[in-house]
Structures are given as structure tokens and as C-alpha cells.
Amino acid sequence: MNINLKDLLQEKILNEFLSIKDMVRWSASCFSISNIWYGHGTNNPLDESIQLIFSILGLPPHIWNNICDAKLTLQERQLIFQLVSKRINDRIPVVYLTNKTWFCGHELYIDQRVLIPRSPISELINNKFQFNGLKLTFTPKNILDLCTGSGCIAIACAYLFPNAHIDAIDISLDAIHVAEYNIELHGLENRITPIHSNLFEKLYTFPTYDLIIANPPYIDKKELKYLPKEYSYEPQIGLISKDNGLDLINKIILNSFFFLKKKGFLICEVGNQIKYIKKKYHFVKFKWLKIKNGGIGIFKISRNTIKKIRIMKR
């Protein structure tokens, strides 16, 4: 159900709820009795509240326990009230309200030109690509980030592999502009090259990359109407793909062969389209990576396996 915060709670918020802890508790309570959807970086009312409030304060959420008793100014409390109300009444995701999020611990600017970063690929990066069936036996020097969006994966990889160069590709010029802003924010202009391209179209030299990471659109258009309202604020170009969501995934798998080095491999997120991938490519074995924090649908595939797929598809 929706709640009218302005009528019910404004006076109490401004006059009685003075600390960060007070406002986190209040906003989490409001979120818990509303009909908002979680899934854009958080999965519960408390984390949603912490993300909103700490983004407003310009602080990373992980320091919550250290400063929760700190007092807020009246202006800060007023802004928190306004954005909590907007989150509940309009169901705009927190990240679009604050234009800020963190991915693999790195702060990013985000607006409605790009999807909100939430890929479980972050767990692979946080674990240095060493867990649950994925073992990186070399340090990649050249990485391709396909469908980069905000540049979050490229930036995280640049920090993880300080000697690597990353090409970050997106078909959306709007997304490239956001990625460029974030790359400059982190001072990584010399290490990450944003490229406005439809997948591999503007790449002319191959094989080039030790590692290709792809997080393409994989939602079929028919599914879009069943998604919660929060998803309507995101650019559809970053969500929807044809052919049961497999159109871009198929192109990425088949064409990665030409851009991977001999021992290189592709890591690709496909979400709930696992069953379609397994059916379509039943003649080869994909390495599906198990993500501890609930993410699904990420596979690893070598250049040699992609070669087999191409032979079978002739």
C-alpha cells in the first residue's frame, strides 16, 4: 500500500528524528510497509534506506556503523524526507534519485541514461576471478567490456588489474557519455577507452583480448510488462533483446572468437535465460558460475569452445 508521508510524518521527522540512525530506522519502516520493489542494488528495506541516506550525505554505505549516531542538519533531514516520499509514491529507484551508487566499492555517477549497476559479475571481480569453478591462471593485459553502460565493470577491472587496458563498448551514445564521466571521475582516461559501437563493429584488430566480459540486454520484450514499475525508469535499450532475449548473447558468443587471444575466454551474464542457452548450445558444455549472493546466469567459455560452436553452426 502507499503511505502519505507528508500528512502523517513530516513534523515528527523534522523535529524528533535527529540522527542518521533515526532517519535510517524511519525510512526503512516506511519502505517495509510500502509496495516498492527492491533489486537495483539492494534487496531489503534497511539496505535501501542506508543507500539512500548515505548517498545524500556523500558517504560510502560501509561506514554506517561508525557514524550512525551522528546528527543531521535540518536541510539534510528535509532532503531525506523528500526523496523517501518520492521513492515510495513514484517508485523511482534510489540510485536515480541520488545519482550515486557504488560498484565493487567504487563510487559512480548514475542517471536514467544508463542501467543501475547491479550485475553479480561484481562478485567475480571482488574475488579476483578466483572462485567456484573460475580460476584465472594469467593476469589479463587487454580486456573488453561489452555493453559497458555506466562503465562500472571496466572501472572495477581497471582497479583490479592495474597494468591492464580496457576497451568499454556500448551502442548507446548516452551511455558512453556517462561512462566517460565516470572514467574521468576515477582518473582512468589513459587506461579505459570508451567506444561507441554496436558490439564488435568498430573493432578492427584481432585477436586482441585476454578477457571479454559481457553484460548484454537479455530480457525478451514480452516480459517487460511484467516487471515492477522501477524498471520503467531504466533505458529499454539496456534491458531488451530479441529472440527470447538471446539475440545479442548469440552474437557475442559467435563473434568473441575473432577477438580473443588463443588462451582467452568470455564471461557473459544471461540472467534467467540459462534454459534457452543450454537448449540452443546443448552440444557444448558451458561453465556456469555459482554466485553466493544470489546472482544467476553467468557463464565462462573459452575461445576453443567457441570455435567448436562455430563449427557446429556451419
C-alpha positions in Angstrom: 0.0 0.0 0.0 1.1 3.6 -0.5 1.5 5.9 2.5 1.2 9.7 2.6 4.4 10.7 4.4 3.7 14.4 4.2 0.5 14.2 6.1 1.5 11.6 8.6 5.1 12.0 9.5 6.8 15.2 8.4 6.6 17.0 11.7 8.0 14.1 13.7 10.8 13.6 11.2 11.9 17.2 11.3 11.6 17.8 15.0 12.3 14.4 16.6 14.3 12.2 14.3 17.7 13.9 14.5 20.4 11.3 14.0 21.4 9.2 11.0 20.2 6.2 12.9 16.8 7.8 13.5 16.3 8.6 9.8 17.5 5.2 8.7 15.1 3.5 11.0 12.2 5.7 10.0 12.8 5.4 6.2 13.3 1.6 6.5 10.0 1.3 8.3 8.3 3.4 5.6 9.8 1.2 2.8 8.8 -2.0 4.6 5.1 -1.1 4.6 5.1 0.2 1.0 4.8 -1.7 -2.3 8.2 -0.7 -3.6 10.4 -3.3 -5.4 14.0 -4.0 -4.4 16.5 -5.2 -6.9 18.5 -2.2 -8.0 21.5 -2.7 -5.7 19.6 -3.7 -2.5 17.2 -6.4 -1.5 15.6 -5.2 1.7 14.3 -2.0 3.4 17.3 -1.4 5.7 19.9 -1.6 2.9 17.6 0.6 0.7 17.4 3.2 3.4 21.1 3.2 4.1 21.9 3.5 0.4 19.6 6.5 0.0 20.7 8.4 3.1 24.4 7.8 2.7 24.2 8.8 -1.0 22.6 12.1 0.1 25.4 12.6 2.6 28.1 11.8 0.1 29.4 8.9 2.2 30.0 5.2 1.4 27.4 2.9 3.0 30.0 0.6 4.5 30.9 3.2 7.2 27.3 3.1 8.6 28.2 1.5 11.9 30.8 4.1 12.6 28.7 7.3 12.3 25.1 6.1 12.8 24.7 8.3 15.9 25.8 11.5 14.1 23.3 14.3 14.0 21.8 15.5 10.7 21.1 19.1 9.8 17.6 20.3 9.2 18.3 20.6 5.4 19.6 17.0 5.3 16.5 15.7 7.0 14.3 17.7 4.7 16.0 16.2 1.7 15.8 12.7 3.1 12.1 13.2 3.7 11.5 14.4 0.1 13.4 11.5 -1.5 11.9 8.8 0.7 8.5 10.2 -0.3 9.4 10.2 -4.0 10.8 6.7 -3.7 7.5 5.4 -2.3 5.0 7.4 -4.2 6.7 7.4 -7.7 8.7 4.2 -7.2 11.8 5.8 -8.7 14.8 3.7 -7.8 17.1 5.2 -5.1 20.1 5.4 -7.4 18.2 7.7 -9.9 17.1 9.9 -7.0 20.6 10.4 -5.7 22.6 9.9 -9.0 25.1 7.9 -7.0 26.0 4.3 -6.3 28.9 2.0 -5.6 30.1 -0.9 -7.6 32.9 -3.2 -6.2 33.4 -0.4 -3.7 33.9 2.3 -6.3 31.7 5.4 -6.4 29.8 6.1 -9.7 27.6 8.8 -11.1 24.4 7.3 -12.5 21.3 8.8 -14.2 18.5 7.5 -16.4 20.7 7.3 -19.5 22.1 4.0 -18.1 21.0 0.9 -16.2 21.6 0.9 -12.5 24.7 -1.2 -11.8 23.7 -4.5 -10.1 25.5 -7.2 -12.0 26.6 -10.3 -10.0 29.8 -10.0 -12.1 30.8 -7.7 -9.2 31.3 -10.8 -7.1 33.7 -12.3 -9.6 35.7 -9.1 -9.6 35.7 -8.8 -5.8 37.1 -12.4 -5.7 39.7 -11.6 -8.3 38.1 -14.1 -10.7 39.2 -17.0 -8.4 36.3 -19.0 -7.1 33.6 -21.6 -7.8 35.0 -23.1 -10.9 36.6 -20.0 -12.3 40.4 -19.8 -12.0 42.3 -17.1 -13.7 45.7 -18.5 -14.5 47.1 -15.4 -16.0 46.9 -11.6 -15.5 45.0 -10.1 -18.3 46.6 -7.2 -20.1 43.8 -6.4 -22.5 40.1 -6.6 -21.5 37.0 -5.9 -23.5 33.9 -4.7 -21.6 30.8 -5.2 -23.8 27.6 -3.3 -23.1 29.5 -1.1 -20.6 26.7 1.2 -19.6 28.0 3.4 -16.8 31.5 1.9 -17.2 31.2 0.1 -13.8 32.7 -3.2 -14.8 35.5 -1.5 -16.8 36.4 0.7 -13.9 36.3 -2.1 -11.4 38.6 -4.2 -13.7 41.0 -1.3 -14.1 41.4 -1.2 -10.3 41.8 -5.0 -10.0 44.3 -5.2 -12.9 46.4 -2.0 -12.7 48.5 -2.9 -15.7 45.6 -3.8 -18.0 44.0 -1.7 -20.7 40.2 -1.9 -21.1 38.0 -1.1 -24.1 34.5 -0.3 -23.0 31.8 -0.6 -25.7 28.2 0.5 -25.8 25.7 1.0 -28.6 24.1 3.9 -26.7 25.9 7.2 -27.1 24.2 8.4 -23.9 25.7 5.5 -22.0 29.1 6.3 -23.4 28.8 9.9 -22.1 28.0 8.6 -18.6 30.9 6.1 -18.8 33.3 8.8 -19.9 32.2 10.9 -16.9 32.9 8.0 -14.5 36.2 7.2 -16.1 37.3 10.8 -15.7 36.0 10.8 -12.1 38.4 8.0 -11.3 41.3 9.4 -13.4 41.4 6.3 -15.7 41.3 8.1 -19.1 44.7 6.6 -20.0 43.6 3.0 -19.2 40.0 2.8 -20.3 38.9 3.6 -23.8 35.1 4.1 -24.3 33.9 3.1 -27.7 30.5 3.9 -29.3 29.8 0.7 -31.2 27.2 -1.9 -31.9 29.1 -4.8 -30.2 32.3 -5.6 -32.2 31.5 -3.4 -35.3 34.1 -0.7 -34.6 36.9 -3.1 -33.5 39.3 -3.7 -36.4 42.2 -5.6 -35.0 42.1 -9.2 -33.7 42.7 -11.3 -31.8 43.2 -8.6 -29.1 41.8 -9.6 -25.7 42.7 -11.9 -22.9 39.3 -11.5 -21.4 35.9 -10.4 -22.7 33.2 -9.5 -20.1 29.7 -9.0 -21.4 26.5 -7.9 -19.6 24.2 -7.5 -22.5 20.4 -6.9 -22.6 18.7 -10.3 -22.2 15.0 -9.6 -21.4 12.5 -10.5 -24.1 10.2 -7.6 -24.9 7.1 -9.7 -23.9 8.5 -9.9 -20.4 8.8 -6.2 -19.9 5.2 -5.6 -19.0 5.5 -8.0 -16.1 8.5 -6.2 -14.5 7.9 -3.9 -11.5 7.4 -0.2 -12.1 11.0 0.6 -11.0 12.3 -0.9 -14.3 10.3 1.5 -16.4 12.7 4.3 -15.4 15.6 2.4 -17.0 16.5 2.8 -20.7 14.9 -0.1 -22.6 17.9 -0.4 -24.9 19.8 -1.7 -21.9 17.2 -4.3 -21.0 15.6 -5.7 -24.1 16.9 -8.2 -26.7 15.1 -10.1 -29.5 14.8 -13.9 -29.9 13.8 -14.7 -26.3 16.5 -12.4 -25.1 19.2 -14.3 -26.9 19.8 -12.1 -29.9 22.8 -10.2 -28.6 24.1 -13.1 -26.5 24.3 -15.3 -29.6 26.2 -12.6 -31.5 28.6 -12.1 -28.6 29.3 -15.8 -28.3 29.9 -16.4 -32.0 32.0 -13.2 -32.6 34.1 -13.3 -29.5 36.2 -16.0 -31.3 37.7 -13.3 -33.5 38.7 -11.0 -30.7 40.0 -13.4 -28.0 43.6 -14.4 -27.8 44.4 -18.1 -28.0 44.0 -18.8 -24.3 41.4 -16.1 -23.7 37.8 -16.6 -22.6 34.4 -14.9 -22.4 32.4 -14.2 -19.3 28.8 -13.4 -20.0 25.7 -12.7 -17.9 22.5 -14.0 -19.2 20.2 -13.9 -16.2 17.1 -16.1 -16.4 17.9 -17.1 -20.0 20.0 -20.1 -18.8 17.5 -22.6 -20.1 17.5 -21.2 -23.6 21.3 -21.1 -23.7 21.5 -24.7 -22.6 18.9 -25.8 -25.2 20.5 -23.8 -28.0 24.0 -24.9 -27.3 23.3 -28.4 -26.0 26.3 -29.8 -27.9 28.9 -28.0 -25.8 29.4 -27.6 -22.1 29.3 -24.1 -20.6 30.9 -23.4 -17.3 28.1 -21.9 -15.2 29.5 -19.8 -12.2 27.8 -20.1 -8.9 27.3 -16.7 -7.2 27.0 -16.7 -3.5 24.9 -13.6 -3.1 22.0 -14.8 -5.3 23.1 -13.9 -8.8 22.4 -16.4 -11.6 23.2 -16.9 -15.2 26.9 -16.2 -15.6 28.9 -18.5 -17.8 32.6 -18.8 -18.7 33.5 -20.1 -22.1 36.9 -20.5 -23.7 38.0 -19.5 -27.3 38.4 -23.2 -28.1 34.9 -24.0 -27.1 33.6 -21.0 -29.1 35.5 -22.5 -32.1 33.5 -25.7 -31.6 30.3 -23.8 -31.5 31.1 -22.0 -34.8 32.0 -25.4 -36.5 28.7 -27.0 -35.3 26.7 -23.9 -36.5 28.0 -24.2 -40.1 
